[in-house]
Every structure is written in C-alpha cells, then in structure tokens.
Amino acid sequence: MTSPAALAKALIRRRGAVRSRELVEAGVARAQVSRLVAAGDLIRLSRGVYTLPGVPQAEGDECVLVVAQRIPGARLCLLTALRLHELTTQAPFEIWIAIGNKDRAPRLDWPSLRVVRFSGETLAVGLEIRKIGGRSVRVTSVAKTIADCFKFRNLVGLDVAIEALRDALRARATTVDELWKYARICRVAKLMRPYLEAMA
C-alpha cells in the first residue's frame, strides 16, 4: 500500500503545487496532510495549497501557482505577464490579474494581488495558456500585454511600456501586425504609433 507521503509527492511532482482537495482525492486524508506539513514533508504555500520542499521553481512561480490554484480562470496581465514573457527586469511583488468591470475582485491571504479591470473585448482576447510547474495558467500574449501596458501606463509607467515594446521587437517575440491589432482593440493605436514607427 502506498504511503500518504508517497502519494502526495507523486501528485506534486506532476503538478508543482496542489490543493488539499486534490490530495484528499488522491487518497491522502486531511489529518495526514497536516502531519506531513508538521514533519516538513510538505510546504504550505497558502491556505489549502501545498508543494514539496526543494521543488525547483523560478522566483515568483510559486506565487503564480497559488493564484492558478485559488482563482481558477485567473488572467495574468501587465507586470506579471511581462515577467513571464521575460520582457522586464522588474520583479513585481504582486501578481497582476485582469477581471471584468462587473466581476467581484478575488481575495487571497498570500500572495498580494493587483486586480485590474478590463472591459468587454479587451478581457477576452489575446490570452495564451502557459505551463508553470505542471499547471496551466492564462496569460496575456506579448502583443496584448504591451498594448495593455500603454493603456494602463498610469499604473505601470510609460517607461515600462516603451521598454517592453523595444525588447519585444528586438527579441522578435511578436510582430508589428500583432501589436497594431491589440493597439486598436485597446484603443491606444494613436499613443503607440510614434513608438512603433520609430522602432519598427
């Protein structure tokens, strides 16, 4: 018979981090989860979210995993998306997520969230599925993220938006056509035009 610790380790190695419900479904009782944490065999990332000690994760990935676990369907955007696309030197201490204008803002005890409200089409378009620690997370594409940075320049800083645009074009992480497409959708084409024309 497989031990609770072995069951938990096998599940977490596949997924990077798991919710207590997933551990219970795999055959690990809730009381055993607490004992595994007390023994140092599991690490509690947040309420009801666990991982293994020493699981290799890039800085900030464990925060993204917690958000993916606790807020199914979360859309990672702006500074968090820039970091995931490796288009910024900044390491935001908050996880930036997009929600609709009328959606209820999610709350977490950890990590800190920066919730940005998007309207209509701007919320639904330009999303990619990215695998992080065995989990699928939704993140805005490179071109959409840059257009969003120009749209929300008062939040992220115009210098961050310009740097991301320059780095994305230099790295060929997106195309000018894609940038124009999302600039129009986000209604920042006029603002982005001089920068795009200078860099393209």
NORRASUL-V361076 format. One record per pair of residues at least 12 apart in sequence whose ideal C-beta (glycine too) atoms are under 6 Angstrom apart, sorted by the first residue. I is the first residue (numbers start at 0). GAP is how many residues later the second one is. If there is no record, write none. Layout:
BEGIN
i,gap
I,GAP
I,GAP
END
This chain:
BEGIN
i,gap
3,24
3,28
4,31
4,36
6,19
6,20
6,21
7,15
7,20
10,15
11,39
11,40
13,120
14,119
15,49
15,117
15,118
15,119
16,32
16,34
16,48
17,32
18,29
18,30
18,50
19,13
19,28
44,17
44,21
45,20
45,64
46,62
48,17
48,20
56,76
60,71
60,72
62,32
62,48
63,68
64,68
64,70
66,28
67,67
67,69
69,38
70,35
73,23
74,22
74,23
74,63
75,63
76,19
76,21
76,63
76,71
77,18
77,70
77,78
78,13
78,17
78,77
79,15
79,16
80,58
80,59
80,64
81,63
81,82
83,55
84,57
86,77
86,80
86,81
93,18
93,20
94,16
94,18
95,18
96,18
97,18
97,20
98,16
99,23
100,16
100,18
120,64
121,64
125,14
125,15
125,18
125,56
127,13
141,26
141,31
141,32
142,31
142,35
142,36
142,39
143,38
145,18
145,19
146,35
146,36
146,39
146,41
148,12
148,15
149,38
149,41
149,42
150,35
150,37
161,33
164,30
165,33
168,30
175,24
END
